[in-house]
Amino acid sequence: MECNLANLFEIAVDAYPDREYLVANGKRRTYAEMEARANQLAHHLAAQGIGPGDHVGIYAYNSVEWVETLWAVFKLRAVWINVNYRYVKDELHYLLTNADLKALVHQREFSPLVGSLLPDLRDLRHVIVVEDGTDVPYPSADAVGYEHALAGQSTVRDFGPRSADDIYILYTGGTTGMPKGVVWRHEDVFFALGGGIDPTTNTRVQAPGDLVARARERQPGTMLPIAPLMHGASQWSVMGGAFQGNRIVLVSKFDPDRVWRLVESEGVNSIMITGDAMGRPLAETLAASGDTYDLSSLVSISSTAAVFSPSVKQSFLDQLPNVIMSEAVGASETGSNGYALVQRADTESTRGPTVKAILDSVVLDDDLRPVEPGSGVVGKLARRGNIPVEYYKDPEKSAQTFVTAADGTRYSVPGDFATVEADGRIVLLGRGSVSINSGGEKIFPEEVEAAIKSQPDVYDCTVVGIPDERWGQRVVALVQPRAGRAPTLEDIQAHCRELLAGYKVPRELHLVEEVVRSPSGKPDYRWAKDIATGATTPA
């Protein structure tokens, strides 16, 4: 059988149909129920002319309908497109036109914005609206309700053969530019993100159904990925979790108290966060609760895709000493690159994550040669083997990221700087596109941010570089203070000098009401630079 994501899901359904698969906003689906409803939606879409290779947008908060849609689209060998629900009109227009949508499934709340863009979406032939309790008009007269679309459709799985070459596209939200669609083959993304490689042993699955076969023999875990499903980490918790027979709990919007209440009421075993943006409010809500939550079911917390500061790690370690914490690094363009368990030593340094490399991950020098462990050479994190095909409709950026070395090896190199320890572990330093060059010294914002966040008056921060006549660039900190606090530049500098070399210490400070981040917790560096340069006034 082909290593195809829809095939893998159907193997899982046949293996454990009566297991509960998904819990979201009071709705529940067993594996068999999810399969039946996804088949109904797939038959409806097929009747509208949607087939292999066609693009279907999903524009909604976390919900059972989001997940039903993703499986329905894959069943048809079509491609679903994740849409960022925070986009304003111009950003949404760019994404929807760039992605060449043939159909769109969206939450009713977004109907006015969708309706305003429909005249420009000439390829869009069908719109399905998911009810959410709002009463705004549908975006067009021929848009249909989600449940109406499913009504009367067959629940039978009677679709044609699929291929390992079928396409999955992940639009990655740009922190410094517009989003890009990362194009993967199903087989490649399964090994890069879907569980095809075990990060703890670096062994590959030998046959597509092996994960499912193993899952039949063990008790399922209950997982709570907190990030929006438009973010790859949550998508793969939902999909990869299905292949392993797990039960998935979703929250429509992030609220720390709601998360802890779900852990308690649903017996959640593992929560997945995206760094500080979720970790800090979760840890602080837990600290303020006075141990009122029953977290006896919780076994692990995993963080991925965003900076996980030492001070936040320490807070979790102090409050949940029996919970295992892990940290993963990777990118939409590489999949998983490294994995590590969080130890107390991780809270004593401001350097980036230090992880065990996952199979096929490597750090390359400027000549695309692997960096020698322990050499101290700063290179770029890369992956070979199961990597993407390209960026959708962007040959120039594709050529910059997906490169071929002199020995013929093809790599994905998104731009994260890293070094390799003598024992082979990878130390992630930061994204090259936002690094700061001050007086000839390269400064990675993530390291400075981690130091600033450990200052007692600081709740959150983002660090950027802006032009400086003397140094080329100077380090600027945008700080969201804790309630009732107002740290000064001198306060921040004094704290940082105990943790960082002098040239990394911020030279300028802006206090802001809130640090703006993407839904996945990544800093919005465009916003930060606008504040730092005076192009925008801080709130």
N, C-alpha and C positions, 0 to 999 in steps of 0.2 A: 504494500500500500504506500502511496506517495506521502511524503512528509508535508502535509498540508494542514493548516490550522483548523479548518472546518472538519476535515476528516478526524483529526485528533479529538475535537470536541465530541463528535458523534461516537467515537470509540468510548469516551468517558461516559456518555449518556447510556450506552448499552451495558457498560460495566456496573454502574450504580445509579439506575434511573430514579430510585426512590429517596436517595440522599437529598437533603436540602442543599441547594446550590447558592441561592442569593437571597439576602434580606436587605431591603432598601425602602425607607420611608413608609413602614408599615405593611409593605407588600412582600410576599414570600414566593419563591419558585424552587421546586425540586429540579433536578437535572432533566427529568422527563417533561415537566411543565415548560421549562425554558426551551427545550427542543421543539415541542409542539407549537408554541407561539412564534418562535423564530421561523419555523417552516411556514406558518400562516403568512407572516410578513414577507417572507421570500417569495411565496406564490403571488402575493399582491404586487410586489415590485416587478416580478417577471411579467405580469399581465400589463404593466405600464411600459414594457420594453427595456427594462433594466437587465443587463446580462454581463458576461465576462468582460472585465476591463473597465466597465462604467464606474464613475465616481459618485458616491452617495454621502452627503454631508450629515454629520450628527452634531446638533447644536442644542445642548441641554445640560442641566445640572445632573449629578449622579442619580441614576434611577434604574429600575428594572428595564424600562424601555430603551435606555442607552445600550444595555447589554444585549437585549433581544435583537436590537437593530444590528449590532456588530456581527452577531452570528448569522443573522438572515442574509446580510450582504455577502459575507464570505461563502455561504452556501451556494450562492449564484456565481461565484468566481468574480464577483465585482469587488470594488475597493471602497472602503469607507474612509471618510476624511474627518478628522477631529477638528472641531471649531471652538475657538476660545470664546467663552461666553462673556468675557470682559471687554472684548473689542468694541470700540466705538465705530461709527459708520464707515469712515475711510479705511480703517484697518480691516473691518469685516468685508468691505467691498474688494479690497486687495486679495484677501484669502479666497473668497468665494469665486472670484473670476480667475485667479491663478490656478485653482484646483479643478476647473472645468467640470463643475457638478452637473450631473444629469438628474439627480433627485436630492431632496433635502428633507430630513426628519428634524423638526425643531420643537422646542417647548413653546407653548402658547404665549407666554410672557414676552417672547422675542418677536411676535408677529408684526408690530409696527415697523421695527427696523428691517426685518426681512421684506416686508411689503414695499418699503422705500427703495430697495435694491433690485427688486424683481425685473424692472425694465431693462437693466443692464446684464441680466443673467440669461443670455439668449439660448444657451444649451440646456437650461433647466426645464425639464418637462413635467416634473411632478413634485408636489409639496405635501408632506404629512405633518399634522400638528398634534403634539402630545399635550393632553389636557393637564393643567396644573392648578386649577382653582381660580385663575384669572378670567376676566370676561372681555378682554380686548378682542376686536374683530379679527378673523382669520386674515392672512396677508393677501389672499386673492379669492375670487369666487369659486375656483376649481380646486382649492386646497381641501384635503380630506382629513377627518379626525383619525387618530391612531387606531382606536378600537374599531371604528368603522372600517378601516383598511383591513383589519384582521378578520372581521366578521364574515362567516361563510366560506373562508378559505380553508383549503385542505391542511390537515396536520401531518400528512404523510411525507416521509423523506423519499422523494422520488427525483432527485436532481442528478445531473450527469456527472461523469468522472471529473476529477479535479487534478491539479498539478502542483508539484513542488515549486514550479516557476510562477504560480499565481502571486499577485502583488499585494503588499501591505505598505501603506504610506503613513508616516508619522510626521505631521507638521510640528516643527519645533519652534516654540515662541522665542523670537529673537530678543535678547537683552540689549543689543546694540544696533539692530536692524530689523527689517521685516522678516516674518516667519518663512522657513524653507521646508519644503516637503521632502523628507528623506525616504527614498524608494528602496524597499527590501523585497527580496524573494521570500516566500513563506518558509522554505527550508532554512535559509540563512538566519532569518530573525528568530526561528525556533531555537537554534543553537546559540544565538547571541543573547536572547532575552527571555525565551520561553521555557527554560528549564532543560534544554538539550544538553547542557554542560553543567555538572554539579560543581558549584563554586568551592565546596569544602574539600573535594577530592580531585578536581580537574579531570574527571572522566566523562566521556561522551556517551549519550544514549545510543545503543546499537540499532534499535528498531523503533519506529514511530510510536508504537503502543507500549513500550517498556514502562514509561512513567505511569500509565494507567494501570498496567498489570501490577505494579508494586503498590499502587494506591488501594487496590482491592483488598490487600492483605493487612492494612493498618487502619487505625482510627483516624477519621478526618480531623484536621485542625480548623479552627475558626479564625479567619483573618479579617482585619479591618484596615484596608488601605484608605488613608484619609484624603489624599490629593484628588483633585477632579479627574474624571476619566478622560478629559482632553489631554491629560499628562500621561506620558508613556509608562511611568512606574505603576500607576493604578491600572492601566490597561493590562499590563502583564501580570499583576496580581489577580485580576479577574480571569484572564485567559490561561496563564500558566497554572493558576490555582485550580482551574477546572481539570486540567490534565492530571493533576495530583489528587483529585477527589476532595478538595477542600471546600469549606463553606465560607462564603464571602459576605461580609457586612459592609454596607456603604452608608455614608452620610452625605446628604445633598449639599450642604455647605458646612465649612469648618467652624465648629464651636467647641472649645475645649471641654466645657462641662458636658455637652452632649456626647462627646467621644467617650469620656470616662463613664457616663451613664450607660452607654451601649456596651462597653467592656463588661460592666456589671450585669446588665439584663440579658445579654446574648452569650455570655460566657466566652468572650473573645480571648484567644490564646496569643495572638500576635498583632501588633499594630505597626503600620508602616508610615513613617513621617518623611517629609522632605526638609530636613535640616532644621535650622533655628526658627524659621517662620512658623512652624507648627510645634517644634520641640519646646521652645521657650514658654509660650502661653500654656501648653499642656503641663509643663513642670511647675509653673507658678500657680496655676489653678489647683493642681494637686497639693501644693504646699499650703495654699490658703483654705483647703477643704477640711483640715483637721481630721484626716483619716476617715471621712464619711463614706468613701467609695469602697465597695467590696471588689478588690482586684485580684482575688485568689486564683482566678482562671488564667491570669496573664503570665505568659512564660517569656515572651521576647518583645523587644522594640527594635525595629530596623530603620535606618535612615539612608536615604539615597538622593542623588540629583542636586543637592544644595549643601552649602556650608553648615556643618554641625559643630558648633563652637565648643571648646573645652569646658567653658563655664556651664553650658547647658548639659553636656554629658555628665559633669560632676553632680549637678542637681538631681538628675535621674538616678545616678549611682547611690547617692545619699538616701533618696526616698524609696527606691525600689531595689534594695541590695540583692534580692534573689532573682531578679529579672535579667535575662541575657540581652545585651545590647550589641548590635552589629552595625557596621557602616559599609556601604558599597559605593564604588565610583564607576562612572561610565558616562556615556553620551548617547544621544539619539542616533549619532552617526557610527557608533562602535558597538553599542550594546554594553554588556558588563565588562569592565576592565579589571576590577579588583575587589576584594572582600576582606574584612577583618572584624574580629570581635573587639569591642571597646573595653580597654583595660584602664585602670586608674592612672597609669602613666600617660594615657592620652590626654588627660586633663592638666598636665603640667607643662605643656608646650604649645606654642602658637603656630607651629608649622602645620602644613596640610595633612590630610589623611595619609596614613601609612598602611598599605594593604598588600596582601598576597596577590600576585598577578594571577588572573584567570587565564586559562589556556588560550593561546594565540595573542595575548596582550604583550606589548613590548614598548620600550621607550627608544625612540630613534633620534640620532644626531642630525645635524644639518644635511648630511650626505645620505640620509635614509639608511644608516647602519645602526644596528642595535647598540645601545649604550652599555659599556662594560660595567658590571656591578661593582660598586665601591669606588668608581673612578671620580665621582663628584661632578661629572659632566651633566649639565642641564640640557635635556632633550625634550621631545614632545611625545605624549602618550599616544599610542597607536594600536591598531588591531589588524591582524591579517586573517585569512581563511574566510569565515562566514561574515561578510561585511556587505553594506548596501551596494546597490547598482549605481545610484547617482542621486543628485538633487533633482526634483521634478522641474523640468523646463529651465534648467539653469546650468548650461554646460561650462560656463566660466568658473563658477564656484565649485562645481563638481571636479573640475580639473585641479583646483587648488587643494581639495580635501582628499580625494581618492587618487592616490599616486602609486606609481610603479617604480620600484628600486632597480638598481643596475642588475641585480640577479634575477629579475623577472617577478619578484614577489609584489603583489598588489596590497596596499595598505589603506586604511582609513585613518586620517590624521586631522582631527577637528581643531587642534590648536591649544590643547592643555599642556602646560609645561610640567615636567616631572624629572626626578632623579631616581637612581636605582641604588639601594643599599647593598652592602657587601653580601648580605644573605639573600639577595634577589627581590626583596620587597620594594614596592614602588611608593615613592613619596610624591604626592600631587602638590604642585605649587600654585597653579592658577591659570586662568585663561589668558593666552597671549594677547588677544584683541583688546583687553582692558588693563593690561599691565602698564605700570607707570615708569617712565624713564626720567630720573632726576639726577642731574650731574653725572650721567653715564652709568648710574646704578639702576638695575631693574628691580622694581618693587611690585609685589603681587598683592592686590587689594585684599584678598581673602585673609592673608596673614595679619595685616593691619586691623582688619575688621574683627578678627578673633581676639586680638589684644584689647581693643576698645570695648568690646562687649563684656569683658570681665571687670570693667570699671563699675563700681556699685551704683552710680547714678544713671547708667546707660541701660536702656531697654533694647534698642536695636540701632544698627548703623549701616551705612554704605560708604565706601571710600572710592574716590576717583582722583584722577590727575587732571590738572588744568594748566594751560600755558604759563610759563614763568620766564621772564627775560634772562635771569641769571642761570637758573638750573635746568631750563628746558621745560620741565613740568614740576609742579609742587603737589604735595599730597593734601587733599581736602577731605575732611570727614563730615558727613551729614548724619547727625545723631538725633534719634528719638529718645528723649529722656524718660526716666520713670516718672510716674505721677508725683507732682510736687517738687521735682528736682530740676536743677538748671546748671549742669556742669559747664565750667568755663574751658576755654582752650588750654589754659595753664593746667587745669585739673587733668584733662585728657593727656596732655604732653607728659606730665609728671608720671602718670600711670604707665604710659607706653614706654617711657625710657627704661623702666625696670624689666621690660619684656622684649624690646626690639632695639636694633641698631639705630643710632641717631638719625641716619638719613631716611628712615622709614616713618619717623614720627610725624603726625599731621602738622601742617603749618597754618591751617585755616579750619575753622569750625562753623557749621551752620546747624542750628537747632531747628528741627522740623516736628510738626505735629504727628506725622506718621511717615515711616520709611516705606516707599512704594515698592511693591514686589509683584512678580507674576504669580498666578494661581499656584504654581509649583514651588514658590518660595525663592525663586532666583531674583537677584537685585535687578531693578530697572535702571540700567546705567544711563540711558538717554535722559530719563527724568532727573537723575542725580547730577549729570553734567549741566543740565539747564539751570538747576538751582545753584550749583557751584559757580557758574559763569555769570549769573544774574539774568539769564534769559527768562527765567520764571521766578516768581516770588514765592518763597516757602509759605505753606499754610500756617 
